[in-house]
Amino acid sequence: MTEPILLTPGPLTTSAETKAAMLKDWGSWDGEFNALTASVCRDLVTIVHGRDDHVCVPLQGSGTFAVEAALGTLVPKGAKVLVPDNGSYCKRIVRILGYLAREAIVLPHGEQEPADPARIDAALTADAAITHVAQVHCETATGILNPLAQIATTVANHGRGLIVDAMSSYGALPIDARTIRFDALIAATGKCLEGVPGAGFVIARRVALERCGSHSYSLAMDLLDQWQYMQKTGQWRFTPPTHVIAALRAAIDQYHAQGGQPARLLRYAANCDALVSGMRSLGLKTFLPDALQAPIIVTFYAPPDPAYDFSEFYRRVRERGFILYPGKLTAVDTFRVGCIGAIGSDVMRQAVRAVAEVLREMGVRRLAHE
Ligand SMILES: *Cc1c(COP(=O)(O)O)cnc(C)c1O
């Protein structure tokens, strides 16, 4: 039996080569593994066009661990962080800041509204005590793309620090560290680079990391300590996710061989187009207008038909070989379909066919509100 295709935004479907890279054990002290870590970190900086003024600090754990570590390390006590909020990953940042006892100023937006650089500008003008802005690039809760370049310019003009959660965009959407000024940009192994989950990484502006001193509340989450130890020894401080890094090395090699970021974006955009046009031809509606949609994950309104039930829908689509993702909105009933992973638009078309068959079988006739 073939494994189901993951239409989820991480973990996602990985290639056979990436899976095969994990069929070996690595010693954490061994020079061969240290060289692997160093090569991966070099590439992770280069992918966003960073040079010597940026460093990569990897961290064990899921993506949220790296977000928390970046905030805990780079945002000092007494700092005040502006969080433009248009979805649940923005709200997660606010929760993290609460745990860290750092003041958060939430700038509420609608879930169908991109973060507004003009409102960020006004908030920074109004409150000189705001030291940082924490911005999610692609808000995976809906799939909306926030205008990172304009926001970065606004934040830089005010001389404040910028922390970017680029978890679901890094590697697929263009991010240029030469023109986008950030203190930290956070991503993970198991998203658009198509590695397996298990580690996050923070691309930090070297001076921002060096000057932050030791104020991390937590030893395990102290990125400065992790980086300094790695500089000294070439090793991770604590047991490294060896297989995850080996898989990431293989995934990055394929990424480069396939044409890097522009090629990845093209493939995901084709996946997204095939998905959206196919689902619309069935009668389903997207939550976002096309102009705001990032080609990473698409939110669809659940059919308003009484015969529709997400868990039954999910189960039957899974039987046909595709794993969908539940919605993450409070006000409206939705479900999500990821466009990322080692898959092409042929797979998206097969998934649409599976959805069509399942809806027919379930007797779901009314697919959208007028
Ligand atoms: C995936 C993701 C994260 C991290 O989630 P984990 O479940 O901790 O890996 C953070 N932010 C965004 C925008 C994401 O898409």
Ligand as a Chemical Component Dictionary entry (heavy atoms), coordinates in Angstrom:
data_LIG
# 
_chem_comp.id                   LIG 
_chem_comp.type                 NON-POLYMER 
_chem_comp.pdbx_formal_charge   0 
_chem_comp.three_letter_code    LIG 
# 
loop_
_chem_comp_atom.comp_id 
_chem_comp_atom.atom_id 
_chem_comp_atom.alt_atom_id 
_chem_comp_atom.type_symbol 
_chem_comp_atom.charge 
_chem_comp_atom.model_Cartn_x 
_chem_comp_atom.model_Cartn_y 
_chem_comp_atom.model_Cartn_z 
_chem_comp_atom.pdbx_ordinal 
LIG C1 C1 C 0 4.386 25.726 11.227 1  
LIG C2 C2 C 0 4.415 27.126 11.733 2  
LIG C3 C3 C 0 4.983 27.437 12.980 3  
LIG C4 C4 C 0 5.567 26.402 13.899 4  
LIG O1 O1 O 0 4.677 25.435 14.268 5  
LIG P1 P1 P 0 5.198 24.095 14.967 6  
LIG O2 O2 O 0 3.959 23.283 15.084 7  
LIG O3 O3 O 0 5.784 24.469 16.265 8  
LIG O4 O4 O 0 6.231 23.502 14.048 9  
LIG C5 C5 C 0 5.058 28.762 13.358 10 
LIG N1 N1 N 0 4.582 29.732 12.564 11 
LIG C6 C6 C 0 4.026 29.477 11.374 12 
LIG C7 C7 C 0 3.550 30.623 10.534 13 
LIG C8 C8 C 0 3.922 28.158 10.913 14 
LIG O5 O5 O 0 3.373 27.905 9.705  15 
# 
loop_
_chem_comp_bond.comp_id 
_chem_comp_bond.atom_id_1 
_chem_comp_bond.atom_id_2 
_chem_comp_bond.value_order 
_chem_comp_bond.pdbx_ordinal 
LIG C1 C2 SING 1  
LIG C2 C3 SING 2  
LIG C2 C8 DOUB 3  
LIG C3 C4 SING 4  
LIG C3 C5 DOUB 5  
LIG C4 O1 SING 6  
LIG O1 P1 SING 7  
LIG P1 O2 DOUB 8  
LIG P1 O3 SING 9  
LIG P1 O4 SING 10 
LIG C5 N1 SING 11 
LIG N1 C6 DOUB 12 
LIG C6 C7 SING 13 
LIG C6 C8 SING 14 
LIG C8 O5 SING 15 
# 
